[in-house]
C-alpha cells in the first residue's frame, strides 16, 4: 500500500472516530431526559414540565440590548458645581435592555386610553385612578412667559406625538412601567394560545383585568376568574397533558415556559449612566479620563464629521436666551423638546441620552455612592415586599371595592394598586431572621452616612419623636408637609415651617440623569446627577424603561456555541 493510500486511510479513520464519538455522546444524553434522575422531561403523561427548547430572551417591544461590563461611574473631571456627589468608582453592570428612545406622548396616551376605557373616570370609584395617571400639563406655565400653547397641546396634539412625555412624576413613571409589563405579557400569552384571542380589547373591564403577578401566582383569578378568557380558544392550539390522577396540566403558562418576560421598570442610575456612555472598549479609569465626556465621541457638542460638521449633537440650552441657536444652519432643530431620534444614537443604539429631556432613574438620592459595600448592580432604593395572603393561604387580589388610595405630599391622590393585582405587604421576620444579606423591608437609607448607619450605633432615646420633629441622629431630615382631611373629607395642606430641618434630602427624592432642553452643556455629561421629589413633575424631566436580561450575558451566545 503506497503512502497516499495510507494517509487517506488514516484520515477516514479519524473522521469515523469523531463521528462515532459525537453520535455516542448525543445518544447518551437527551435534552428531554433529566441528568439528575434520568426521568423524561415534558412527558405527555405528566411529570416535570420545562421549556428545553428555550434559546434566549427575546427583545421586548421598544427595547435594545445593552451588554453589561465594568466601567468607571462618576465624574473624573473638575466638579465646577462643587456638589461632591459623583466621586469616581468602578462598578460592574449586568446585561440589560433599555428603551431606544424616551417614552413619547403617543406611548403615554395609549396608557391613558387604556385606563380611561377600563376604569371610566365617570365612575366615582375610578375617577382618582385616571386623574392620578394624567401628566401635569401646567408644568409649562411661567409667570413671565407665554407658554399656553404647550399647556394645551403638548400632551395630546399629534404634532407632538413623537416628542418625549413630560409632566410625569417618578411615581407615574413607575406605574406606566408596571402597566406596560402587563400589556406585553398579556399579548405574549395570547400569541402562545394561553389567553382568548382579542380578549384584551373586547372583554376587559374593571372586574376582568390581567396582571402578570396574579397570573403567575393564581392564574384562575386573572380576568376576574373568567374561564372563557383564561382557557379560551388557546387550548385548541397546544397539547394539554394529564397527570397521574387524570387532571389536566399545562393549561396555564408558568415561568418555566419562558413565555413570560421580566418586567419593564425604570433603569437604575448605574445602568443609565453605563448605557449613556456607550462604552465599547474604553472601560478602565485611566483610558476613560477625559476621553468620553458625552454619549458620543469627542469633547465637543458639535459634530466633527465632514458631512455634518458643525451640527449640534444634542438638544440643550446653548446660552442665556439661546435655546437652539440662530435660525438656519447653526440651529439645533428645537427650542423646547424635539422629536425622538432627531439626533444620532450612541454606540448601544440609544437616542437622546444627552439633551432633549432629563430622565428619571430608579434610585433614591444620596450624595454618596457606597461602592465599598457593593460594586455589582449598584442600586439604592430597595423596599422588599411579599404577596398578601388570605386566611386560607391564597393570594389576596385587589378588587374594585377595596382599592387603596394614597395622598401624596402635594395633595394629589393616586391608586396604590389596581383591581386584579396582588396586594403587597412589607416582608417581616419570616424572611429576615438570621439573614446576613438584608434585615428589614425598607433598605433605602442603608449606610447613607448618618449615625444609624454605623455598625456600633446605640439608640439612647434620640429617635424622631411624634409630630414630625427633627432629631440629631438623622442626617437627612427634609421638610415634611402635612396632608390631612377635615371632618368633611376635604384635604388640608400645611407646610412644615420648622427651623430644625437641615436638608432637602429624604427617602422620597429620586435621582434624574442627563441634560435637557432647558439645561446648559455642563449637565449633558452622563455622570452628572441631580434629584427631585418623586411625586412632583417638571417640563424637562421624562423617562425611559429598562428590562433585566435573564440567561447569558451576551446576545446570541447560544448560536455562537452551535
Beta strands, then each sheet from edge to edge (+ up, - down):
strand 1: 63-66
strand 2: 69-73
strand 3: 89-93
strand 4: 96-99
strand 5: 241-242
strand 6: 248-249
strand 7: 264-266
strand 8: 358-364
strand 9: 385-387
strand 10: 405-407
strand 11: 413-415
strand 12: 424-426
strand 13: 482-485
strand 14: 491-494
strand 15: 509-513
strand 16: 529-533
strand 17: 541-542
strand 18: 545-548
sheet 1: 1+ 4- 18+ 7-
sheet 2: 2+ 3-
sheet 3: 5+ 6-
sheet 4: 16+ 15- 8+ 17+
sheet 5: 9+ 12-
sheet 6: 10+ 11-
sheet 7: 13+ 14-
end
